[in-house]
């Protein structure tokens, strides 16, 4: 079986914001120092024993990462670097950047290869002071030479109010050149947040509009959108993340309670608990479940591109979640070239 190359360490479930759409498992639970040591040793062994890969990615995430012990995060990165010298490792993290950053936080950020920050203008920030603080913190991180990735969640409100062209202009004005968007997955929560859940056709239209603008900006400057690049790759036969359903193979997530799960979206179905040394679910069974393509997808002409999309996506009365308008566009471009 293919070995893991992406590791997500969920250090805290605590957050200083109360986003209406957030389906993270909110609590005050923090990963203890002893558990973090176990996680680090597990990751170090996994990396050094992986003879098939030389490049890896470690993500320190929350909750809000700046609410965790920043000095401990600094020592974590240094420890892993020291014990995996023969491997190439990218260290990433994510923060809402809405409060004052300590010198220790900036020291931690400086060790990262990329820092993500989320932006939902109508939901997250309730005052101009928060928006100003967010922009000030972006400037501080950029002064460290660390690339920033803007992350947005495609809620109903985001799709209705955030014009893709305006979004990209906004990012360029802030000199942020990496974009990632998260589709909303109501099945992750016991509660379906219908007030923020968009229809699939609206998501497809918004994504297509973003794609057209992205093609223009990508030609003009060094700009990347993780999701759209993966989608283009899948059209060309190179399958990554949900486009190929490889997340169970590629990812491991470590929760503050000691659980190890596959991708971040599968924390409610862990495969092992490090604290109890207990096997919980069979990874092979989860892999089979991930590869189980819905019946509605099996006769679809786009299946060869999307591979059924993410297993957490759901159909609604407007159809599936796949951005097939983009595949139509790429097919037309391919015909023109030939």
C-alpha angles and dihedrals in degrees: 000000000000113000127236119269101171123060126188117195110196100201101175140008091203117111134178093214131067104211111187093221098046114123096179113131097261118211139117091258115138128185109253121233092246092052091048088054089054091048092050092050091048092051093044091053091046092051097045093045093050106098094172099062135047098178124069139168128216118192122196105202144161156132090303110340096206089065090066125082102284095193089057091052091052091053090047093058092045092049094051093045091051094050098041100046095143093056132074110235128182115206117207137173141177131224136168088222091209099131138052112293117225123223087250091055090052089049089053092047091051090063092056128096091212138002122205125208128186125228126193105156100195099038112033106039116053097176140039089238089064091049092049091049090050092053092045090053091049089055091050093052092045089054087061090058093244116141116237124218117204113217124194131181114223099232123161090258093049093051093046096049110023112081110206094223091050090048092054092046089051091052093049090050088056092042091241109146104173121078131184127175128197120211115222115257111192092180090074092073135056085230122061107217096213092172091068101028112110126209115255094241090056090051091050092050093047092047092049091051089050090048093055091050090044093057089056096048094042090061092050101047146001097282129145138189111196096206097046093046090053089048092052089047091053090054087055092050099260108121123202134168112337091354093081098014094247097138094106090055098040103044143056124183125199116205127202091250092059098260120142115206133166115248123006090258093060101060090120089062105051123181099205143004116223095197095053096030086229130149110225110172133008112254091208090057091050089049091052090049090051091052093050102110116208115252090238089061100048097081095037117118090220094059090093088063107035099030088215094310121245114344089229093062118102135205120241132182089284094057135251131340098246116119092232093159086069091051089051090053093048091049091053091049090049091053092050091052092051 
